[in-house]
Amino acid sequence: MAGAEGKKNGSEAANLDVLMNVQLHVTAELGKCKMSVAEVLKLGQGAIVELDRMAGGPVDLLVNNKLVARGEVIAVDENFGVRITELIQKPL
């Protein structure tokens, strides 16, 4: 039996390796708003777009358009990132 289990674990690892190179679309969403095409066309450099969230509020992290976590925006050197503060648990 030990040989069969070792073979099973090896095939599971191979299956997982195949998934490691799958590309996912990851989005950090600061907030949302609704605008007409006319309003969008009026936007210019320095325009302010009001979002439905408060400044400093949580940022939603979506993977393939599905909410998976929330976090806070951080700056590291001159780059921005999201520090995950909450993982979203889906009911079974």
N, C-alpha and C positions, 0 to 999 in steps of 0.2 A: 504493500500500500504506500510506503514512503516514496517509492519511485513514481507512482501515479500522481501523488500530490505535488512532487517536485516538477513533474511535467506540466501539471495544471498551472502552477505558479509561474513557470516560464512562459507559457502561452498568454497568461494574463499580462505579464510584463511586456511581451511583444505587442499585444493589442494596445496597451497604454502608450508605448513608444510611437505607434502610428498616430495617435491623437496629439502628441506633443508638438507637431508642426502644423496643426490646423490653425488657420488665421481666424481671429475673432475681432469684431468691431467693438471697441471700447469707447464710451462717451462719458465725459464728466459734464453734468448738466447743472448750471448755476441757477437757472430759473427759466420761466416761459413768459411769453406775452403774445397777444394777438394784434396783428397790424394789417391794414389793407395794403394792396400793391402801391397805391398812391403814397401812403405813409412811408413805405420802404424806399420808394424812389426819391423821397425828399431827404433821406438820411445823407449826411455828409461827414467829413472828418470832424471829430469832436462832438458829434451828436450823442445824446444820452438816450438809451432805450430802457424804459422802466420795466423791471421784471416783477414776478409775483412773489418774490422772496426778499427777506431783509438782508442787508449787507452783513457779512460774517456768519450767515446762517449755513446750515448743512448743504452739501453738494451731493446730488445723486450720482452714483456710478452705475452705468448701464452696460451690459454686455449683450450684444446683438439685440438691442432695444428692450432688454428685460432688466428691471431693477435688481441689482445683486448686493449693493452696499451703499452706505452714506459715509461722508467724511468731511474733512475741512481742507480748504485750499492752503497750501504751504509754498513757500519760495525757498529754493536751494540754489545759491549763487544767483544766476539770472534766469533760472528755469522754474516753472510752476509745476506742482504736483498735487495729488490728493492723498492725505493721510486718512486711511480707513478707520472710522470710529464705531461703525455698526454694520454687521452683516445681516442681510435681510433673510429671515427664515420663512420658508414657504410651508403652509400647512400640508400635512400628508393627505 
